[in-house]
């Protein structure tokens, strides 16, 4: 009898004990996973509905030679490059691609395009190449995606093109004054193949996230909210963030990558509860070529990228923001460090409201703000 009791005692002691903290952690992990999965499921349903509603795309009998933006460390432009290429391939008979360092005059002679389409062409593209191509009877256009930050350079080059498109609303009259006959405001968009809702590793999960270069206006702003961010699950990534006065306080939350990969950027957008957007200043003499101080009125491409990942975006206000998203319904805005902290606190506590705003932004972005739609507009301006 004693032996049986001893065996029974040994068996009971062999059963591992589980603390209440572990049980609570498992339950919270399950709830988090379920909520994330539910959000992704709703996101996919939105994407499928948008795709089903799209009609047949008509193909124009055109051959376009597209000159990409290419420079060392220029991964920032890759979503735009590839988005334009994809938009063209869906709408014209043939697309050829060249880099600005290529002899595009010779390329144009070989492939005989109907249109030479340049993205930016700020530094590496010899402008006499555009003059030579126009002399061959080939139409040319440029889409400038860096206004107004490099406008001292682009104002010199833009008059050499038949058509000028700029993503910056405030730059249009300056190109017209410079002698450009055809100037059009054409906002940027999202490359939906790169930025979209997706399953990502939980290691990317943050309360608050910001990805971008530490331009001085961003540095000054983040310094003002550094104590708040230090007490949250925060992630900041980009070049030059070590010049923060509060760098020591935030160092454990900062990655000093010069240019994070597109894949990692999209993963952080997907997994973060709140993604901050803070536009660069048009008055930064250290980083800009904008001696006229032309104001920046238009939103950056990051605005579309964040929304396309089904994330809640908390952004500073640009003049044309309401052309694209309804503040308070599809996107959330702030105008001061205090307002940013207040709204972060609110939306971190109100998860359902946060997710509903993010889903509305996803629907708006994927149905109205893709490169296919922008390229359709560009081709309509040129060819009717």
Helices and strands as residue ranges (DSSP letters): H 2-14, H 20-53, E 60-68, G 74-77, H 78-89, E 92-99, H 104-111, E 115-119, H 127-135, E 139-144, H 151-158, E 163-166, G 169-171, H 172-177, E 183-185, G 202-204, E 208-211, H 216-224, H 226-230, E 234-237, G 241-243, H 247-250, G 251-253, E 254-255, H 262-271, E 274-277, H 301-308, E 312-315, H 321-324, E 332-333, H 337-349, H 351-368, H 371-383
